[in-house]
Amino acid sequence: MEKGGNMEEYLTFLMNSYGDSVFRMCYAYLKDYQLAEDVAQETFIRVYQHYGEFRNQSSIKTWIIQIAINLCKNQMRTHWWKNRFHQMFMDVEEEATDSYDSILNGQLILEEISKLPVKYREVILLYYYQELTISEIAKILYMKESTIKARLVRAREKLKPRLREVLWGE
């Protein structure tokens, strides 16, 4: 696809097809609505700028998600982010976490996922929220499928007792 009218139409198609998924994944990583919007927009700017580098070695969705994850990770490396992330979880701990509405909208689950180390958090988000296969996740993260499977198992093991405690008070 060449840049120009056709590329702009194709980009619009990609944004309509994958924009919500990209935003949700960015929000799950960053836990900030405005920042997630900015990173999602930057993702599609990068798609436009680097579309010529896409080699069809994976699906277009996988490639777009990979760009978004890299941008989220870059954001999370900044000093500002580290300070904000720490404060955000201090605030969350002070709030009541057992309300019926919170359980219904999945916020408690996302909060617990966001407390996992990044290597476990990203496989959970990609597998369950982006519905990517282990093979696709391995391509995005440049890892072996066996590593992704092991991380997914460990992430579930770490998450299970936390969710039991938070959701059911066990």
C-alpha angles and dihedrals in degrees: 000000000000125000114258131063095341094047092049091051090047091049089052088051091050092048091050091046101043107014096097092047092049092048093048091050092047090049091049089053099041104027091212120107097207094043091048090052091050093049092046090052091047088051092060092044087056091046089055094045096045104031089115088064093057106109101185091244087132136013118289088244091056091050093049092047089050090055091048093049092050091051091048091050090049089052092048091054093063120103090232091056095049091053093045094046091053092049092046092058092045087057093046092053090056094054124082107259102188103074118133092234092054091052092048096052094046096241094130091053092048090048091054091046090050090055091060118098111271094252090060097035094056095052091049092049094046095044101042105023101033093032093223121159122246088251092054092047090051090054093047094049096037093237138124118269089239090058091051091049091050092048091049091052092047092046091053090048091052094044099046099070092042092053092045090054097043100039102033104019093237 
